[in-house]
Amino acid sequence: MFLELLKNGAKTVVGVKQTQKAITNSKAKMVLIAVDADEHVTASLVQACLQNKVPCEKELSMQELGKACGIHVGAAAAAVLNDR
């Protein structure tokens, strides 16, 4: 689902800090966390997703997630933003 949203031109933010901010500000529609990202880095994102009832998936590697988001480096997390 995440990749389909990206292909359809959905607005995203990339990186742990930007994803955390989007969740906190109720702007995140969906979050994707890389399966190979360090848990101590992503644990706060998982908790924030649970608290704010934002769907959170883990299905891509950091390299795959970065590529899907259009960057040339790996990404630990990314969020698709609401259409507001």
N, C-alpha and C positions, 0 to 999 in steps of 0.2 A: 504494500500500500504506500509506504514512504517513497519508494522509487517512482511510483506512478504519479504521486503528487509533484515530485521534482520535475518529471518529464512534462507535466502540464503547466509548468511555470510558476509553481507556488513559491511565495516568498519564504526564505529561510534565514536562520542565523546559524553560524558554525562556531564550535568551540564550547568548552565547559562553562566559561564565565558568561558568554552571551546567551547560551541556552538557559543557564540558571536565572539570568535576568528576565528572559522571556517568560519562564514559568512563573516567577514571582510576580510579574506585572500582568498576569493572566493573558498574555499574548500568544502563548504556545498552544497550538492545536494538537501536536503530536511530537514526541521526542524519540530520537533514535540514538542509542549508545552503542559504540563499537564493542564487539565481543572480546577483543583483545586489549581493551583499555584497562588501566590499573583500577582495581576496585576502590582503592582509597581516594582516587580522583573522582570517580563517578557515583560513589555512594550517596552523596548529598543530592545529586540529581534524581536518583531513584526515589529517595525520600520525598523530595519536593513534588515529584510527579504523583506519588501516592496521596500526599496531602492536598494537592490541587486538582486531583482527579483528571490528570492528563495522561493519555495513553503513552506507554513507553515500550519500545521494542529493542531487542538486541538480535541483529541478524547479519550485520556486515562487519568486516575487519576495519581497522582504522584507515588503511590504505583505500579500501573500497568505498568507505563513507566519504573520505576526502574527495575522491574522484567523482562520486555521485553528486557532490555539492559544487563541483567545478573548481576545486583547488588542487594544487600539485603536491600537497603534503598530506599526511594522515590527519584524521580528525577523531577525537575521542567521542564527541557528541555533536548533534545538530538538532534543530527544532524547525518544524514547519509552523509558520505563523498564521494566526486567524486572519480572516479576510477583512477585518475592521479597518 
